[in-house]
Amino acid sequence: MSRFVARGGGYACSAASIGHLDRNWGEGIAKIVTFLGSFTRIERAITLIGLAPVALIGAGIHGEPVPADLPPPSYQSFLPVPDARPRTPAPVGLTRAIETLRNNFDGLAGIAVRSVEDGWAIDSVDADRRMPQQSVSKLWVAMTVLDQIDAGRLTLDTPVTIRREDLTLFHQPVATLVAKDGAYVTNVRDLLKRAMTQSDNTANDSLLRTVGGPAAVRSFITRKGLGNIRFGPGERLLQAGTAGLTWRQDMAMGRAFEAARARLPASVRQAAYQNYVANPIDGAAPAAIANALARLKKGLLLSPQSTDYLIRTMESSKTGKYRMRGAVPPGWTFGHKTGTGQDLLGRTAGYNDVGLLVAPDGRTYAVAVMIGDTRRQIQDRQLLMQGVVSAIVANHRAPGDGFADR
């Protein structure tokens, strides 16, 4: 059964936001006691029970004057911030459509939809379960890069050199440029575009190295309170582990990785594949990804300039033409990141599409469709993703018009 929960934007509170309490706390308590003298015994008991939390708050406040030059607290909370209640409930028609789409799909899959403006959320079965991200995780690398740009540690023009020893595997168009001269000198801007629009693995791993490795990305995810999202060890180790191999750099050239994988005993490949699907080292819940995308759109993760840059880059993506993008109608815009894992005996460990769907009136939906493991044909997977977009579009109404079939 599908369920929907209400989430919206929220902000953490710090100690500096508590405000100054009345310094005449003792005098105030005395007045309350005098006032209670006119009550009956039962009335006094009931009232004092209600005042007990207030008295406890006061007990934790010192009566000393607050120094004028007291600096603000330096701590910050890394816990996810509870969101506000949505202004409107999730549309019933869309909730039912998401439930039907998920229930009719054979395999492990999760669907999550968020209304950025209204704050409502729709989560299918398994939307809170971690599934293989594969190249969806490039999104967190890009955010970490832009966060460091916001902090002044990098710029879009920071130079980066890629050498043969930096090459990865599978889809890496930049490898041709490296092979030509033995090295490719570029910058952060170029690598962000290659990673996010072409899903170039070597471009992404070069950015990952530039920001400080997987630990830096995990720190960003934790610091921003993104929730149920893991980040893996980088493309080479992730793919080698999924296949049951130990990475060697010579596997980056040609089809050496595929050849080494083919030589493995079937039992080794199957065990490694099953272990990965059951507990993906790069796993993330569709619900958590949809929440993160909604917060990105609201400007809660990056500076306005970096937010706009990342969303525009996502909108220029060239991957996944027949996934969710295949159902986006004229007048709507869609910025996204896809992810696709390795195949084994007709199964695929991760077939995903996540993004921001924007209606002609500017209202935005954060959407995550993740297929963690399935034997369904690629066309069936694409139809599931397109069905989610079609359902959102069919239930969309301009502000003031409401939704169809609430």
JOJORA-V496491 format. One record per pair of residues at least 24 apart in sequence whose ideal C-beta (glycine too) atoms are under 7 Angstrom apart, sorted by the first residue. I is the first residue (numbers start at 0). J is the second residue. D is the distance in Angstrom with one decimal. If there is no record, write none. Layout:
BEGIN
i->I j->J d->D
i->I j->J d->D
END
This chain:
BEGIN
i->0 j->98 d->6.9
i->0 j->124 d->7.0
i->1 j->94 d->6.2
i->1 j->97 d->5.7
i->1 j->98 d->3.4
i->1 j->101 d->6.6
i->1 j->121 d->7.0
i->1 j->123 d->5.0
i->1 j->124 d->6.4
i->2 j->122 d->5.9
i->3 j->89 d->4.3
i->3 j->94 d->5.4
i->3 j->119 d->6.8
i->3 j->120 d->5.7
i->3 j->121 d->4.3
i->3 j->122 d->6.3
i->4 j->120 d->5.0
i->4 j->122 d->6.4
i->5 j->84 d->5.3
i->5 j->85 d->4.4
i->5 j->118 d->6.4
i->5 j->119 d->5.9
i->5 j->120 d->6.4
i->6 j->82 d->4.0
i->6 j->113 d->6.9
i->6 j->118 d->6.2
i->6 j->120 d->4.8
i->6 j->290 d->6.5
i->7 j->82 d->4.4
i->7 j->83 d->4.2
i->7 j->84 d->6.8
i->7 j->85 d->5.6
i->7 j->118 d->2.9
i->8 j->82 d->6.3
i->8 j->83 d->6.5
i->8 j->297 d->5.3
i->8 j->299 d->6.5
i->9 j->80 d->4.3
i->9 j->81 d->5.6
i->9 j->82 d->4.6
i->9 j->83 d->5.8
i->10 j->80 d->6.6
i->11 j->76 d->5.1
i->11 j->80 d->5.1
i->13 j->72 d->5.7
i->14 j->72 d->4.7
i->15 j->71 d->4.7
i->15 j->72 d->6.0
i->19 j->65 d->6.6
i->20 j->60 d->5.4
i->22 j->62 d->6.2
i->24 j->57 d->5.4
i->24 j->62 d->6.4
i->77 j->221 d->5.4
i->77 j->222 d->6.1
i->77 j->224 d->6.3
i->78 j->224 d->6.2
i->79 j->224 d->4.3
i->79 j->226 d->5.0
i->80 j->224 d->5.9
i->82 j->118 d->6.7
i->83 j->118 d->6.5
i->85 j->117 d->5.4
i->85 j->118 d->3.5
i->85 j->119 d->4.2
i->86 j->117 d->5.3
i->86 j->118 d->6.2
i->87 j->117 d->4.7
i->87 j->119 d->6.3
i->88 j->119 d->6.0
i->89 j->119 d->4.0
i->89 j->120 d->6.7
i->89 j->121 d->5.1
i->90 j->394 d->4.9
i->90 j->402 d->3.7
i->90 j->404 d->6.8
i->90 j->405 d->5.7
i->91 j->404 d->5.6
i->91 j->405 d->5.4
i->92 j->394 d->5.1
i->92 j->403 d->5.6
i->92 j->404 d->3.4
i->93 j->121 d->6.3
i->93 j->390 d->5.7
i->93 j->391 d->6.5
i->93 j->394 d->4.2
i->94 j->121 d->5.3
i->96 j->390 d->3.8
i->97 j->121 d->5.3
i->97 j->123 d->5.5
i->97 j->387 d->6.7
i->97 j->390 d->6.5
i->98 j->123 d->6.5
i->100 j->383 d->6.0
i->100 j->386 d->4.9
i->100 j->387 d->6.3
i->104 j->375 d->7.0
i->104 j->383 d->5.2
i->105 j->373 d->6.7
i->105 j->375 d->5.8
i->106 j->370 d->6.1
i->106 j->372 d->6.0
i->106 j->373 d->2.8
i->106 j->374 d->6.8
i->106 j->375 d->5.7
i->107 j->371 d->4.0
i->107 j->372 d->4.5
i->107 j->373 d->6.7
i->108 j->369 d->6.6
i->108 j->370 d->4.6
i->108 j->371 d->6.7
i->108 j->373 d->6.9
i->108 j->383 d->7.0
i->109 j->284 d->6.9
i->109 j->285 d->3.9
i->109 j->369 d->5.2
i->110 j->285 d->6.3
i->110 j->368 d->5.3
i->110 j->387 d->5.9
i->111 j->285 d->4.2
i->111 j->286 d->4.5
i->111 j->289 d->3.8
i->111 j->367 d->4.7
i->112 j->289 d->6.6
i->112 j->364 d->6.0
i->112 j->366 d->5.4
i->112 j->391 d->6.5
i->113 j->289 d->4.8
i->113 j->290 d->6.6
i->113 j->293 d->4.4
i->113 j->364 d->6.6
i->113 j->365 d->4.1
i->114 j->364 d->6.1
i->115 j->293 d->5.0
i->115 j->296 d->4.9
i->115 j->297 d->6.4
i->115 j->363 d->4.2
i->115 j->364 d->6.9
i->115 j->365 d->6.1
i->116 j->362 d->5.3
i->116 j->363 d->6.9
i->122 j->286 d->5.1
i->126 j->284 d->6.5
i->126 j->285 d->4.7
i->126 j->286 d->4.4
i->127 j->227 d->6.8
i->127 j->284 d->5.0
i->127 j->286 d->5.2
i->128 j->284 d->6.0
i->129 j->227 d->6.2
i->129 j->229 d->6.6
i->129 j->279 d->6.2
i->129 j->282 d->3.2
i->129 j->283 d->5.9
i->129 j->284 d->5.5
i->130 j->279 d->6.6
i->130 j->282 d->5.9
i->130 j->283 d->6.9
i->130 j->349 d->6.7
i->130 j->369 d->4.6
i->130 j->371 d->3.4
i->131 j->275 d->6.9
i->131 j->276 d->6.8
i->131 j->279 d->4.3
i->131 j->281 d->6.3
i->131 j->282 d->6.2
i->131 j->340 d->5.2
i->131 j->348 d->5.1
i->131 j->349 d->3.3
i->131 j->371 d->5.9
i->132 j->281 d->4.8
i->132 j->282 d->6.8
i->132 j->283 d->5.0
i->132 j->338 d->5.4
i->132 j->349 d->6.7
i->132 j->351 d->6.7
i->133 j->338 d->3.6
i->133 j->339 d->5.7
i->133 j->340 d->4.6
i->133 j->349 d->4.2
i->133 j->351 d->6.6
i->134 j->198 d->4.8
i->134 j->336 d->6.9
i->134 j->337 d->6.3
i->134 j->338 d->4.1
i->134 j->339 d->6.7
i->135 j->336 d->5.4
i->135 j->338 d->3.8
i->135 j->351 d->5.1
i->135 j->353 d->5.6
i->136 j->230 d->6.0
i->136 j->231 d->6.4
i->136 j->281 d->5.3
i->137 j->194 d->5.1
i->137 j->195 d->6.3
i->137 j->198 d->6.6
i->137 j->203 d->4.9
i->137 j->336 d->6.1
i->138 j->336 d->4.8
i->139 j->216 d->5.2
i->139 j->219 d->6.8
i->139 j->220 d->6.1
i->139 j->230 d->5.7
i->140 j->194 d->6.9
i->140 j->203 d->5.7
i->140 j->206 d->5.4
i->140 j->207 d->5.3
i->140 j->216 d->5.8
i->141 j->191 d->5.9
i->141 j->194 d->6.6
i->141 j->195 d->5.6
i->141 j->309 d->6.0
i->142 j->219 d->6.3
i->142 j->300 d->6.3
i->142 j->301 d->6.6
i->142 j->309 d->7.0
i->143 j->210 d->5.0
i->143 j->215 d->5.8
i->143 j->216 d->4.8
i->143 j->219 d->4.4
i->144 j->187 d->6.3
i->144 j->191 d->6.4
i->144 j->206 d->5.5
i->144 j->210 d->5.7
i->145 j->301 d->5.3
i->145 j->305 d->3.9
i->145 j->308 d->6.8
i->145 j->309 d->6.0
i->146 j->219 d->5.7
i->146 j->301 d->6.2
i->147 j->210 d->5.7
i->148 j->305 d->6.2
i->149 j->301 d->6.1
i->149 j->302 d->4.5
i->149 j->305 d->5.5
i->153 j->187 d->6.0
i->155 j->186 d->6.8
i->155 j->187 d->5.3
i->155 j->188 d->4.0
i->156 j->186 d->5.2
i->156 j->188 d->6.5
i->157 j->186 d->6.1
i->157 j->187 d->4.7
i->158 j->184 d->6.6
i->158 j->186 d->5.5
i->159 j->185 d->5.7
i->159 j->186 d->6.1
i->159 j->187 d->6.3
i->159 j->190 d->6.0
i->159 j->205 d->5.6
i->159 j->209 d->5.8
i->160 j->184 d->5.1
i->161 j->201 d->6.4
i->161 j->205 d->5.3
i->164 j->248 d->6.1
i->165 j->201 d->6.4
i->165 j->205 d->6.0
i->166 j->201 d->5.4
i->166 j->251 d->4.0
i->167 j->200 d->4.3
i->167 j->201 d->4.7
i->167 j->204 d->5.3
i->167 j->234 d->4.5
i->167 j->235 d->5.3
i->167 j->251 d->6.0
i->168 j->200 d->6.6
i->168 j->234 d->6.8
i->168 j->235 d->6.5
i->168 j->238 d->5.9
i->168 j->250 d->6.3
i->168 j->251 d->5.6
i->168 j->256 d->4.7
i->169 j->200 d->5.8
i->169 j->238 d->6.8
i->170 j->198 d->5.9
i->170 j->199 d->6.5
i->170 j->200 d->5.8
i->171 j->199 d->5.6
i->171 j->200 d->4.9
i->171 j->201 d->4.1
i->172 j->197 d->5.9
i->172 j->199 d->5.5
i->173 j->199 d->5.4
i->173 j->201 d->5.1
i->173 j->202 d->5.3
i->174 j->201 d->5.9
i->191 j->312 d->6.5
i->192 j->312 d->6.4
i->195 j->312 d->4.9
i->195 j->313 d->6.2
i->195 j->316 d->6.5
i->195 j->336 d->6.7
i->196 j->312 d->6.5
i->196 j->315 d->5.4
i->196 j->316 d->4.8
i->196 j->317 d->5.4
i->197 j->317 d->6.0
i->198 j->318 d->5.2
i->198 j->337 d->6.7
i->200 j->234 d->4.5
i->203 j->234 d->6.8
i->204 j->233 d->5.5
i->204 j->234 d->5.2
i->207 j->233 d->5.9
i->223 j->300 d->5.6
i->225 j->287 d->6.3
i->225 j->291 d->4.9
i->226 j->287 d->4.2
i->226 j->290 d->6.6
i->227 j->283 d->6.5
i->227 j->284 d->4.1
i->227 j->287 d->4.1
i->228 j->283 d->4.2
i->228 j->287 d->5.1
i->228 j->288 d->6.8
i->229 j->280 d->6.5
i->229 j->281 d->5.7
i->229 j->282 d->5.0
i->229 j->283 d->6.2
i->230 j->281 d->6.5
i->231 j->280 d->4.8
i->231 j->281 d->3.4
i->232 j->280 d->6.8
i->237 j->280 d->6.7
i->237 j->281 d->6.0
i->238 j->341 d->6.9
i->240 j->271 d->6.8
i->240 j->275 d->6.9
i->241 j->271 d->6.2
i->241 j->272 d->6.5
i->241 j->275 d->4.6
i->241 j->340 d->7.0
i->241 j->341 d->5.5
i->241 j->348 d->6.3
i->242 j->268 d->6.4
i->242 j->271 d->6.1
i->242 j->341 d->6.4
i->243 j->267 d->4.4
i->243 j->268 d->5.1
i->243 j->270 d->6.8
i->243 j->271 d->3.3
i->268 j->343 d->6.2
i->269 j->343 d->6.9
i->272 j->343 d->4.8
i->272 j->348 d->6.3
i->275 j->348 d->5.8
i->276 j->348 d->5.2
i->276 j->371 d->6.5
i->276 j->372 d->4.8
i->285 j->367 d->4.0
i->285 j->369 d->4.7
i->288 j->353 d->5.1
i->288 j->367 d->4.3
i->289 j->365 d->4.6
i->289 j->366 d->6.5
i->289 j->367 d->4.4
i->292 j->353 d->6.6
i->292 j->355 d->5.7
i->292 j->365 d->3.8
i->293 j->365 d->4.1
i->296 j->355 d->5.7
i->296 j->363 d->5.4
i->296 j->365 d->6.6
i->310 j->334 d->5.2
i->310 j->355 d->6.4
i->313 j->354 d->6.4
i->319 j->352 d->5.4
i->321 j->381 d->4.7
i->322 j->352 d->4.1
i->322 j->381 d->5.6
i->322 j->384 d->4.6
i->323 j->352 d->4.7
i->323 j->354 d->6.5
i->323 j->366 d->6.7
i->323 j->368 d->6.6
i->323 j->384 d->4.6
i->323 j->385 d->6.6
i->323 j->387 d->6.8
i->323 j->388 d->5.0
i->325 j->381 d->6.4
i->325 j->385 d->4.9
i->326 j->385 d->3.7
i->326 j->388 d->3.9
i->326 j->389 d->4.8
i->327 j->356 d->7.0
i->327 j->388 d->6.0
i->328 j->392 d->5.9
i->330 j->359 d->4.2
i->331 j->356 d->6.5
i->331 j->357 d->6.4
i->331 j->358 d->5.9
i->331 j->359 d->6.5
i->331 j->392 d->7.0
i->332 j->357 d->4.5
i->345 j->374 d->4.9
i->346 j->372 d->6.0
i->346 j->373 d->6.9
i->346 j->374 d->5.6
i->347 j->373 d->6.5
i->348 j->372 d->6.3
i->350 j->380 d->5.1
i->352 j->384 d->5.3
i->356 j->388 d->6.5
i->356 j->391 d->6.3
i->358 j->395 d->5.4
i->360 j->397 d->4.9
i->360 j->398 d->6.6
i->364 j->391 d->5.5
END
